[in-house]
Amino acid sequence: MSSIDTADPVNGNLSSVESPSIVWGAAEIGRIINRSKRQTHHLLSRGYIKSAKQIGGRWCASTSALLKEFGG
C-alpha cells in the first residue's frame, strides 16, 4: 500500500505552494500589481497590461510575467 504525499498540492495540501503561477480575475491580478479591482479592470480593458489575456470572458495572467512587467 502506497502512502499519499500530503505536501502535494494535487492531494489538497496547498501550504507547500508559495504562489500560483496563473492568477484569474481582475481582483487577483490587482493584488499582484498593487492596484484596486476597479483600477486593474480599467488597465485590462484598455490593453495596458500586456501580460494578461482574456479567456472565456475572464482575465488571467502569469504571476511572474506580471511581476516582470510591473517591476515587482
Contacts in CASP RR format, 6 or more apart in sequence:
PFRMAT RR
TARGET T0000
AUTHOR 0000-0000-0000
METHOD contacts of the structure
MODEL  1
MSSIDTADPVNGNLSSVESPSIVWGAAEIGRIINRSKRQTHHLLSRGYIK
SAKQIGGRWCASTSALLKEFGG
4 11 0 8 1.000
5 11 0 8 1.000
6 13 0 8 1.000
7 13 0 8 1.000
7 15 0 8 1.000
7 16 0 8 1.000
8 16 0 8 1.000
9 16 0 8 1.000
9 17 0 8 1.000
19 63 0 8 1.000
20 63 0 8 1.000
21 62 0 8 1.000
21 63 0 8 1.000
21 64 0 8 1.000
22 60 0 8 1.000
22 61 0 8 1.000
22 62 0 8 1.000
22 63 0 8 1.000
23 29 0 8 1.000
23 31 0 8 1.000
23 32 0 8 1.000
23 60 0 8 1.000
23 61 0 8 1.000
23 62 0 8 1.000
23 63 0 8 1.000
23 66 0 8 1.000
24 58 0 8 1.000
24 59 0 8 1.000
24 60 0 8 1.000
25 58 0 8 1.000
25 59 0 8 1.000
25 60 0 8 1.000
26 37 0 8 1.000
26 40 0 8 1.000
26 41 0 8 1.000
26 44 0 8 1.000
26 59 0 8 1.000
27 37 0 8 1.000
27 40 0 8 1.000
29 40 0 8 1.000
29 44 0 8 1.000
29 49 0 8 1.000
29 52 0 8 1.000
29 59 0 8 1.000
29 60 0 8 1.000
29 61 0 8 1.000
29 66 0 8 1.000
30 36 0 8 1.000
30 37 0 8 1.000
30 39 0 8 1.000
30 40 0 8 1.000
32 61 0 8 1.000
32 63 0 8 1.000
32 66 0 8 1.000
32 67 0 8 1.000
32 70 0 8 1.000
33 40 0 8 1.000
33 49 0 8 1.000
33 66 0 8 1.000
33 70 0 8 1.000
34 70 0 8 1.000
35 43 0 8 1.000
40 49 0 8 1.000
43 49 0 8 1.000
44 52 0 8 1.000
44 54 0 8 1.000
44 59 0 8 1.000
49 61 0 8 1.000
49 66 0 8 1.000
49 69 0 8 1.000
50 69 0 8 1.000
51 61 0 8 1.000
51 62 0 8 1.000
51 65 0 8 1.000
51 66 0 8 1.000
51 68 0 8 1.000
51 69 0 8 1.000
52 59 0 8 1.000
52 60 0 8 1.000
52 61 0 8 1.000
52 66 0 8 1.000
53 59 0 8 1.000
53 60 0 8 1.000
53 61 0 8 1.000
54 60 0 8 1.000
END
